């Protein structure tokens, strides 16, 4: 949806409810992190909305406010958290189980975290085969489950006196699924909900419920979820922003940083081999080949789009790209990503780049959840609806308009995001041309 330059943005008054699908490592790290920042126990490192700046006008103007001072974002003190999960543990118990944050920090946040108890989840083990939920909803049809979610959304908003809500999928990766005719229109999708169609996964039920309730939705996993015509139709009909898919955290984040550099210097690529070991619930789920297939599709697409082998066949045609993920329980949430990159330079001489990224998946994902919650709320208050491509910065497989290839270059994505903010506030877009300084 095109938005006028200098759009009228409704103020961020009142509480913003952040509804999370999944109360596992990512969600609890996000919630605990926000509570820690609010109490001055930590800094919001990794959050563009909290620490990022934006240049306005010429470099010589010295106008570089923080993003949160430039656009009207919800304050952290106004955030209220809710969640659904397949286990009944409170946010405190779930955070201890996840093992991401130190027990000493969690102890200081225990009163706040214990209050957050998940609602029963919409769950079907056929879509996430390695998990067996005990805290799940029952319903005769998938439409019945969607209606239950819509009722819970309304009750959460009323009980917590929220002015606005956003919903973010932070649950496990579902089995690989291709677009199906049932996904083509809202009418066919709603018919499928009533008939319990197998091509409608639990994540789609959440997305449908959110959009029906007029709530922005972000998909943090590589599932199709909102990336189907029926959901785009519903989002546009209800004037709701949507975005996804798959949080860009560890290894893929590094690819979207390094690949643009190789391409900018016109260095060739023979092959890129990536392997990961991780031991959290995500690793357990991805140990199932069908769930891994969904993640693999998301991870493999990045290099092709960045390097554009059709435009640079001498440099990038037929390069090898392999991705492996191995479940290794002792590692927990501390993922290790190994990359071996075989490149070539002047006169075809070979070189290699080796990367060993000892990352923490949920530590990288938590600020993404915060930024998406605040930016989606901003988008809705600015009258934006449908696919929010300017938020591609946060995703491995960004949603785009039909027929439009996704932009994966991290630096182009960041420019797109900041220029969108400038556009909303009526500021000139930054081109980095620079000629005006030498006239």
C-alpha positions in Angstrom: 0.0 0.0 0.0 1.5 3.3 -1.0 1.6 5.8 1.9 1.8 9.6 1.4 5.0 11.3 2.1 4.8 12.8 5.6 2.0 10.4 6.5 -0.2 11.2 9.4 0.7 8.8 12.2 -1.6 8.2 15.1 0.1 8.7 18.4 1.4 5.7 20.4 -1.0 6.2 23.3 -1.9 3.5 25.7 -0.6 0.0 26.2 0.7 -2.2 23.3 0.0 -5.9 23.8 2.6 -8.2 22.3 1.1 -11.6 21.7 3.7 -14.3 21.1 3.0 -17.7 19.5 5.5 -19.9 21.4 6.9 -19.2 24.9 10.2 -20.9 24.3 13.8 -19.6 24.2 13.2 -16.7 21.8 10.1 -15.4 23.5 11.3 -15.7 27.1 14.7 -14.1 26.2 12.8 -11.2 24.5 10.4 -10.7 27.4 13.1 -11.0 30.1 15.3 -8.7 28.1 12.7 -6.0 27.9 12.0 -6.2 31.6 15.8 -6.0 32.3 16.2 -2.9 30.1 13.2 -1.3 31.8 14.8 -1.8 35.2 18.2 -0.5 34.1 19.8 -3.9 34.4 21.0 -4.1 30.8 21.2 -2.2 27.5 19.0 -3.1 24.5 22.0 -4.2 22.4 21.0 -5.3 18.9 17.8 -3.3 18.8 17.5 -0.7 16.0 14.5 0.9 17.5 16.2 1.5 20.9 19.9 2.2 19.9 19.9 3.0 16.2 20.2 6.5 14.7 19.0 7.9 11.4 20.7 10.6 9.4 18.5 13.4 8.1 19.5 15.8 5.4 23.1 16.5 4.4 26.0 15.1 6.3 27.0 18.7 7.2 23.6 19.3 8.8 24.5 17.1 11.8 20.9 15.9 12.2 21.3 12.4 13.5 18.5 11.6 16.0 17.8 8.2 17.5 15.1 6.4 15.6 12.9 6.2 18.7 13.1 10.0 18.9 12.4 10.4 15.2 9.2 8.3 14.8 6.5 7.8 17.4 7.2 4.3 18.7 5.5 2.7 21.7 7.6 3.0 24.9 9.0 -0.1 26.6 7.0 0.7 29.7 3.8 0.4 27.7 4.5 -3.2 26.5 2.3 -6.0 27.8 3.1 -9.6 27.0 0.9 -12.6 26.3 1.6 -16.0 24.7 0.4 -19.4 23.6 2.5 -22.5 24.1 2.1 -26.3 24.0 3.5 -26.5 27.5 1.9 -24.8 30.6 5.1 -23.4 32.1 5.2 -19.7 33.0 7.7 -17.4 31.3 10.0 -17.8 34.3 9.9 -21.6 34.2 10.2 -21.6 30.5 13.2 -19.3 30.6 15.0 -21.5 33.2 14.3 -24.5 30.9 15.6 -22.7 27.9 18.9 -22.0 29.7 19.7 -18.9 27.7 19.9 -16.3 30.4 21.7 -16.5 33.7 19.7 -17.7 36.7 20.8 -14.6 38.7 19.3 -12.3 36.1 16.1 -14.3 35.9 15.8 -14.3 39.7 15.6 -10.5 39.6 12.8 -10.6 37.0 11.0 -13.6 38.6 7.9 -11.6 39.8 7.2 -10.2 36.3 8.0 -13.5 34.4 5.9 -15.7 36.7 2.8 -13.6 35.9 3.0 -14.6 32.2 1.3 -17.9 31.8 0.6 -19.2 28.3 -2.8 -19.9 26.8 -3.4 -23.3 25.3 -1.9 -23.6 21.9 -3.3 -24.6 18.5 -1.1 -27.6 17.8 -1.0 -30.6 15.5 2.0 -33.0 15.7 1.7 -33.8 12.0 3.2 -30.3 11.3 6.0 -30.4 14.1 6.8 -34.1 14.4 9.5 -34.0 17.1 7.3 -32.2 19.7 4.4 -33.5 21.7 2.3 -30.8 23.3 0.3 -31.3 26.5 -1.2 -27.8 26.7 -3.3 -27.7 23.5 -6.7 -26.6 22.3 -9.4 -28.9 21.1 -11.9 -28.0 18.4 -14.1 -29.8 15.9 -12.7 -27.8 13.0 -9.8 -25.5 12.3 -12.2 -22.6 12.0 -13.4 -23.5 15.5 -9.8 -23.2 16.7 -9.4 -19.8 14.9 -12.6 -18.5 16.6 -11.2 -19.6 20.0 -8.0 -17.6 19.3 -10.0 -14.5 18.3 -12.0 -14.7 21.5 -8.8 -15.0 23.5 -7.3 -12.0 21.7 -10.3 -9.9 22.6 -10.2 -11.1 26.2 -6.4 -10.4 26.5 -6.9 -6.9 25.2 -9.8 -6.2 27.6 -8.1 -7.7 30.6 -4.8 -5.9 30.2 -6.5 -2.7 29.0 -4.4 -2.6 25.8 -5.0 0.1 23.2 -3.4 -1.9 20.4 -2.0 -5.4 19.8 0.6 -7.1 17.6 1.2 -10.9 17.1 4.5 -12.6 16.4 5.1 -16.2 15.5 8.2 -17.3 17.6 7.3 -21.0 17.6 8.9 -24.0 15.9 9.4 -24.6 12.2 6.6 -26.6 10.6 7.1 -29.3 8.0 7.8 -28.2 4.4 4.6 -27.2 2.6 4.1 -25.9 -0.9 1.4 -23.4 -1.8 -1.9 -25.2 -2.4 -5.1 -24.1 -4.2 -6.8 -23.8 -0.8 -4.4 -20.8 -0.1 -5.4 -18.9 -3.3 -8.3 -16.8 -2.0 -9.8 -15.9 1.4 -13.0 -17.7 0.4 -11.2 -20.9 -0.4 -9.1 -20.6 2.8 -12.1 -20.1 5.0 -13.8 -23.1 3.4 -10.6 -25.1 4.1 -10.7 -24.0 7.7 -14.3 -25.3 8.1 -13.3 -28.6 6.3 -10.1 -29.2 8.3 -7.9 -29.1 5.1 -4.5 -30.6 5.6 -2.8 -27.8 3.8 -3.8 -25.4 6.5 -1.1 -25.5 9.2 -1.5 -24.3 12.8 0.6 -21.2 12.1 -1.9 -20.2 9.4 -4.7 -20.5 11.9 -2.9 -18.0 14.2 -2.3 -15.6 11.3 -5.9 -15.8 10.2 -7.1 -15.1 13.7 -4.8 -12.1 14.1 -5.8 -10.6 10.8 -9.5 -11.2 11.4 -9.0 -9.3 14.7 -7.2 -6.5 12.9 -3.8 -7.2 14.5 -0.4 -6.9 12.6 1.3 -10.3 12.2 5.0 -11.2 11.8 6.2 -14.7 11.0 9.6 -15.5 12.6 9.8 -19.0 11.1 10.2 -20.2 7.5 6.7 -21.6 7.3 4.4 -20.3 4.6 2.0 -18.9 7.3 1.1 -15.4 6.0 3.0 -15.7 2.7 0.0 -16.9 0.8 -2.5 -15.0 -1.4 -5.4 -15.6 1.0 -3.6 -14.0 3.9 -2.4 -11.0 1.8 -6.0 -10.5 0.7 -7.3 -10.6 4.3 -4.5 -8.2 5.5 -5.4 -5.7 2.7 -9.1 -6.1 3.4 -8.7 -5.4 7.2 -6.0 -2.7 6.7 -3.4 -4.7 8.7 0.4 -4.9 8.1 2.1 -8.3 7.7 5.7 -9.4 7.3 8.0 -12.4 7.4 9.5 -14.9 7.2 12.2 -16.5 9.3 14.2 -14.3 11.7 17.6 -13.5 10.3 19.9 -14.4 13.1 23.2 -16.4 12.9 24.6 -18.0 9.8 22.3 -16.3 7.3 23.0 -12.9 8.9 26.7 -13.5 8.2 25.9 -14.5 4.6 23.9 -11.3 4.0 26.9 -9.3 5.3 29.7 -11.1 3.4 28.0 -12.0 0.1 27.3 -8.3 -0.8 31.0 -7.6 -0.1 32.2 -10.3 -2.4 29.8 -9.1 -5.2 30.7 -5.5 -4.7 34.4 -6.3 -5.3 33.5 -8.8 -8.2 35.2 -11.7 -6.5 34.0 -15.1 -7.8 32.5 -17.9 -5.8 33.1 -21.7 -6.4 31.3 -22.9 -3.3 29.9 -22.1 0.1 29.5 -24.9 2.6 27.6 -24.2 5.9 27.0 -26.4 8.8 25.4 -25.8 12.2 25.3 -27.5 15.5 22.7 -26.5 18.1 20.9 -28.3 20.9 17.8 -26.2 21.7 14.2 -27.1 20.9 14.7 -25.5 17.5 17.5 -28.0 16.8 15.3 -30.9 18.0 12.5 -29.9 15.6 14.9 -29.4 12.7 16.2 -32.9 13.3 13.1 -34.0 11.5 13.8 -34.0 7.7 10.4 -32.4 6.8 11.0 -29.4 9.1 14.6 -29.1 8.0 13.4 -28.9 4.4 11.4 -25.8 5.3 14.5 -24.2 6.9 16.8 -25.3 4.1 14.7 -23.6 1.5 14.9 -20.4 3.5 18.6 -20.6 4.0 19.5 -21.6 0.4 17.7 -18.8 -1.3 19.9 -16.0 0.1 23.0 -16.4 -2.0 21.3 -16.8 -5.3 19.3 -13.6 -4.9 22.3 -11.5 -3.7 24.9 -12.8 -6.2 22.6 -12.8 -9.3 24.4 -15.5 -11.3 22.3 -14.8 -14.3 23.9 -11.3 -14.5 27.4 -12.5 -13.5 27.8 -16.0 -15.0 31.6 -15.8 -15.0 31.7 -15.3 -11.3 28.7 -17.1 -9.8 27.2 -19.6 -12.2 26.8 -23.1 -10.8 28.5 -22.4 -7.5 28.0 -25.1 -4.8 25.9 -24.2 -1.8 25.3 -26.7 0.9 23.6 -26.2 4.3 23.6 -28.7 7.1 22.0 -28.5 10.6 22.9 -31.0 13.2 21.0 -31.5 16.5 23.6 -31.7 19.3 22.0 -31.5 22.8 25.0 -30.4 24.8 25.3 -27.2 22.9 21.8 -25.9 24.0 21.0 -22.5 22.6 24.6 -21.7 21.9 24.7 -22.4 18.2 27.9 -22.9 16.3 28.0 -22.1 12.6 30.9 -23.1 10.4 31.3 -21.7 6.9 33.9 -22.7 4.3 33.8 -20.2 1.4 35.8 -21.0 -1.8 36.3 -17.8 -3.7 38.5 -16.7 -6.6 40.0 -13.4 -7.6 42.2 -11.7 -10.3 43.1 -14.2 -13.1 41.0 -16.8 -11.4 43.4 -17.5 -8.5 41.6 -19.4 -5.7 41.3 -18.1 -2.1 39.3 -19.2 1.0 37.3 -17.6 3.8 36.6 -19.6 7.0 34.0 -18.4 9.5 33.3 -20.0 12.9 30.4 -18.1 14.4 29.8 -19.1 18.0 26.5 -17.3 18.4 23.5 -17.4 20.7 20.4 -17.8 18.6 17.9 -16.3 21.0 20.2 -13.4 22.0 20.3 -12.5 18.3 16.5 -13.1 17.8 15.2 -11.2 20.9 15.9 -7.6 19.6 14.4 -8.6 16.3 11.1 -9.5 18.1 11.2 -6.1 19.8 11.9 -4.1 16.7 9.2 -5.9 14.7 6.6 -5.4 17.4 7.3 -1.7 17.5 7.6 -1.2 13.8 4.5 -3.1 12.9 2.6 -1.1 15.4 4.0 2.1 13.8 3.0 0.8 10.4 -0.6 0.3 11.4 -0.8 3.7 13.0 0.6 5.2 9.8 -2.2 3.5 7.7 0.1 0.9 6.1 -1.4 -2.4 5.2 -0.4 -5.7 3.5 3.2 -6.8 3.0 5.8 -4.6 4.7 8.8 -5.2 2.5 10.7 -2.4 4.3 11.0 -4.8 7.2 13.0 -7.3 5.1 16.0 -6.4 7.2 14.9 -8.8 9.8 14.1 -11.9 7.7 15.9 -14.7 5.9 13.1 -15.0 3.3 11.5 -11.6 3.0 7.9 -11.4 1.7 7.4 -9.3 -1.4 4.7 -8.4 -3.9 3.8 -11.2 -6.3 6.4 -11.5 -9.1 9.0 -9.3 -7.3 12.2 -11.0 -6.2 13.2 -10.4 -2.6 16.1 -8.1 -1.7 18.5 -10.0 0.6 21.5 -7.6 0.7 21.5 -6.5 4.4 22.8 -3.0 3.6 20.2 -2.3 0.9 17.6 -3.6 3.3 18.7 -1.2 6.0 18.7 1.7 3.5 15.1 0.6 2.5 14.0 0.6 6.2 15.5 4.0 7.0 14.3 5.6 3.8 10.8 4.3 4.7 11.0 6.1 8.0 12.2 9.3 6.3 9.3 9.1 3.9 6.8 8.7 6.6 8.1 11.8 8.4 8.4 13.9 5.2 12.2 14.0 5.1 14.3 13.7 2.0 15.4 10.2 1.1 19.2 9.6 1.4 20.8 8.6 -1.9 24.5 8.9 -0.8 25.2 10.7 -4.2 27.3 13.3 -2.5 27.8 15.6 -5.5 26.1 18.5 -3.7 29.1 18.9 -1.4 31.4 19.7 -4.4 29.3 22.2 -6.4 
